[in-house]
Amino acid sequence: MSYLAKICILFTLSLIASLIFTKVLIKLIPKFGIVDHPDIRRTHKKVTPRGGGITLLIVFTTFFPIFEYTTLSNFYYSPLIMQVFLPISLISLLDDIIEVAVSIRLITHLICSLLAVLWLIQPSTLFHDELPVYLDLAIATIGLTVFLNVYNFLDGIDGITATESTHLSLTIILLSILRSDIIPNIDFILITATILLAFSLAFLVFNWHPAKIFMGDVGSISFGFLFGICLLMIATASERLFVSAVIAALYYIADGGLTILMRLVKGEKIWQAHLNHFFQKAIKKGKTTYYVIFNILFCNFILMLLSVSALYYPIISMGLALLTVMITLIRLIL
C-alpha cells in the first residue's frame, strides 16, 4: 500500500472517530457540569458544553502511534511526542474542569515546550545557526509557549479555531509536500497535520454557529502545541520556509499579538477572558459571526497562497501577507 493511501486511511479513520466522539461528548459532558455559561466576557448566549478537545486528545494519542508503526515499522516519534503532549493536554483538561492556577499551567507549558524543542526540533535551529544554540533554544521554547497560548486566547467565537486549524493543517501539508526534500521530520509533520485536519473538519460540524459544543482549553492548547511544533520544524528547514511558516499563522499572530500588547499597555491581566480581540470587536459592533469567520477564512486562503509563493519570493510574499492581515483587521473593526 502506498504512503498516500495510508495517509488517506488515517484521515478517514480520524474523521469518523472525531465525529463519533464529539457527538458523544455533546451529550456526556453536561452531566459532569463542564459547561460555559454566558457572561459579559463571552459572546455566546446559551449554556454550552465545554471540552470537545477531549476528542483530539483521544484521536491523536490513538492514531498517531498506530499509524507511525504501520508506516515506519517503529515507534520513534510516539514516545517523544506523548511525553510532552499528554501533560500539556491533561493540565488543560483539568483547567477546563476545576481551573488550575496560571503559574502551574505556564510552568507546564514552558517545560513541555522546552522538551519538545530538545527532542523533536534540535539539532536543527530556528535561526539556522546564526545565533548561539542556547539562545536559539530559548527563543524557540518561548515562541512555542507564546504561540500555544495565543491559539487558546483566540478561541473566542463559534468556528474560529476549527477554521483556523483547517487552514493551518492544509498549509502545513502543502508546504511539506512541496519541500519534502529538505524539511526534517516529514513523517511526524504529515501524520500530525492529517489528524489535525480530520479533527478540525469534524469538530466544525458541531462548532459552527450556533455551536453545540466548545473546544475548551484541552482542545485549543493541544492544537496550538502541535501546530507550533510542526511550524517550528518547517521553519528550521530554510530561511524561505521560515517566512512561509510565519505567513501561515500570521492572522493569529497579528490579532493575538496586537491585542496582548494593547492589554499590557492598559495594565490588564492578559490571561483573563475578555472581548478585545479584533474579531470580538467586530461582533460587539453588530457584525455577524458568519461575516467575521468568512473574512478570516478569505484572509487565510490568501495567506496559504502567499506561504507557497514565499518559497520563491519571500520578501514580496511577506509584504503582501502583512497587507492582507492589516486589511482584514481593519475590515473587522470598522
N, C-alpha and C positions, 0 to 999 in steps of 0.2 A: 504494500500500500504506500502511495506517495506521501510526502510530507504535507502537501497541500490538502490531500484527502483527510489526513489525520487532524489538521487544523480545522477543517470544516466539521468534522465529527465533534471535536472539542467545543466548537462554537454552538453546535446544535444541542448537545447534551447540557452545556452550561445555560443556554437559553431556556430550555424546557425545565430544568431544575430550578432556575431562578423564578420562573413564572409560578411553578407549583409552590415553592417555599414561601414566596411573598404573599400569595393568596392565602396560605395557611396562617401566616403571621398577622394578616389583617384581622382575622377572627380571634387569634390566640392572644396577642399582645394586650388588648384592653382588659382581659381577665386578670392580668398582673398589675394593672394600673399604670402601665408605661404609655402615657398619652401626653400630648401637648394641648394645653388649654389656651384659648385666645386671650391676649392681653395687649397692652399698648405698645409692647416691643415686638409684636408679631403681626403678620399680615393675614393669617388665616382667620376664619370666622366661626369655626366649629371645632369641637374636641376631635383630635385626630391621633390614631396610633403612631407611636414613635419607636424606631428601632428596626426599620426594614433592612438596614445594613447587615443585620444578622444573616440574611441570605447570602450576602457577599462573603461573609466570614466562613459560612458552611461550604459554599460552592468553591471558593478559592482553595481552602485547605483540603478539600476532597479531590478536585480535578487536577490541580497543579502537579502534585506528586504522581498521580496515576498517569497523567499524560507524559510527564518527564520520563518515567520509567519505560513506558511502552514505546516512546520515540527514541530516547537516548540510551536505553538499557542501563541506566544508573540513577542514583539519587544525589547528584552533585549539588544542584541548587536548592532542592527542597529543604534539607536540614538547615541551611543557612537562612533562607527567607523566613521559614516558620519560626525560628528563634527570635526574630525581630518583629515579624508581622503579628504573631499571636499576642505578645504582651501589649503592643500598641492598640490592637483591636479590642482586646478584653478590658483594658483600662477604660477605653472609650465606651464600651458597652456598660461597664459598671457606672460610668458617669451618667449615662442615659437613665439609669435606674435610681441611683442614690446621690448623685452629684459629688464627684471626687474633687478634692482641693486642687486649685490651679497649680500649685507648686509641685504636687505629685504627678499630675499629668505632664507638666512641662519637663520635669526630670526624666520621666519615661520616654517622652518624645526625643529628647536630646540623646539619651543613651542608645535607644533603638536606631536613631538616625546615624549616630557615630559608628555603631557596629555594622549597619547596612553599608556605609561608605567603605569601611575597612574590609568587609568580607566580600562585597559584591561589585564595588567600583574600582578600588585600587587593585593593581598598581597603576591603572590609568588615572590621569589627573584632570581636573576640571579646566585648568588654565594651561594645559599642555606643556608642563614643566617650566613655565615662565615664572612660577612662584616656588618658594621652598615647600617641600612636601607637607610639613606640619601646618603651614598657613593655608595651603590648598585644601587640606583635610578639614581644617576649622571652618573655612568658608562653605565647603560642600555640606558639612554637618549642619551648620546654622541655616544655610539655604534650604535644605530639606525640611528642617524643623519649621521654619517660617512658612514654606510652601504648603505643608500639610495643614497647618493652622489656618492659613488664608483660605484653603479649599473648604475648610469647615465653616469659617466665618461667612462665606458667600452662599452657603446652603440656606437661602432666605426666602425663596418663593417656590411655588409648585413648579416642578420640572426643570429648574435651572441646573442643578448638579447632574442630573441624568443626561441632559442635552450637552452640557459641557464635557461630560465624561465620554459620551459618544464621539464627540469631535476629537478629543484627545486620543482616544483609542484608535480611531481611524487614521489620524495623522501619524501617530507613532508606528502603526503597522505599515503605512505607506512609506515613511522615511526609512524604516528598517528593510523593506524590500528593495528600495532604490539603492541603498548603500550597504547592503548586506556584506559587501566585500571588506568594509573597514569598521563597521560597528561591532564592538565587543559584546559578548553575552547575548548574541542574537536569539538563541533559543529561549532564554529567560524572557526577553522582551516580547517575543511573538506569543508565547504561551500566556503570559500575564495580560497583554493587551487584548488578546482574543477573549479571555474570560471576562475582563472588564467591559468589553464591548457587549458581550452577550447579556451580562447583568444590567448594564445601562439601559439597553433596549427593553428588557423585560420589566425593569423597575419603572420605566417611563410609562408603561401601560397603566400602572396604578398610581403614579405620582403626577400624572398630567392633571392640569387644573380642571375641576376641583379635586385635589389629592385625596386618595383613600388611605394613604399611609405616608409617613415621613421617614427619611433615611436614618436620622439620628446621628450622633457623633460616631457610632460604630461603623456607619457607612461612609460619611464624608471624610473622617480622619483616615480610614483604611484606603479610600480612593486616593486621597492626597499623598499618602505614604507610597503606595505602589506606583502611581503616576510619577511622583517625584524621583523615585529610583530609576524608572525607565528613561525619563528625560535626562537625568544625570549620565546614564550610560551612553545615550545618544550624543550628549554634549561633549563627552570626553573623546569622541572618535576623531573630531577635526574641528577647526575654528568655524568652518561654514555650518557644520551640524550643530555647533554651539548656538549659532544665530538661529538656526531652524527650530531648535528646542525652545528657545526663549519666545520666538514668534508664536509657536503653537499654543503656549499658555498665556499669551500677552493680555488677553481681556481680563482674566482673573488676576494677573499680576498688577495690572493698572488699577482696576476697581478696588481690589483689596489693599494694594499698597498706598494709593492716594487716600483712601478712607482711614486707614490706620494712622497715616501722618497727620491728617486733619484732627483726628480724635486725640492724638498725643499732644498736639498744639493746644487743644482745649482742656487738657488735663483730665480726660476721661479714661476710664478703665477699659482698655481695648478688648479684654476677654469677655466683657459683659454683652448680653444681647442688645441689639439696637436696630434702628431703621435708617441708617445713614449711608448705606451703600448706594451707588448711583441707580441701580435697578430698583431699590426700595424707595428712593426719592421719586422715581417715575410712578410707582404705584400710589404713593401719597398724593401725587399731583392729579390722580384720577385716570391714569393710563392703565389699560387692561393688562392682565398677566400675559395674554396672548401677544399683545403688542411688544411687551418687553422681551419675552422669550424669542420671538421671531427676529427682532432686531439683533439680539445677541447671537442667534443662530446664523444669521446672514454675516455678521461680523466674523464669526468663527469659520465660516466657509471661505471667506476671503483670506483669513489667517492660514488656513490649511494650504491654499494655493501658494501663498507667499512663503510658507515653510519649505515648500518644494522648490520654489524659484530661488530661495536663499542658497541652495546648493550650487547655484551658478552666478547669482548676482546678490551677494549677501547685504551690501550696504544699501542698495536701492530697495531691496525687499524689506529690510528693517525700517527704512524711512516710510515706505508705504504702509507697513503694518502699524507703526505709531500713528500715522494719519488716520487709518481706518478705525483704530480703537478710540482716538480722540473724537472723531465724528460721531461714533456710536455713543460715547459717554455724554456728549453734548445733546444729541437727539433724545436721550433718556431723560435728561433733567430740564429741558426746555418745554 
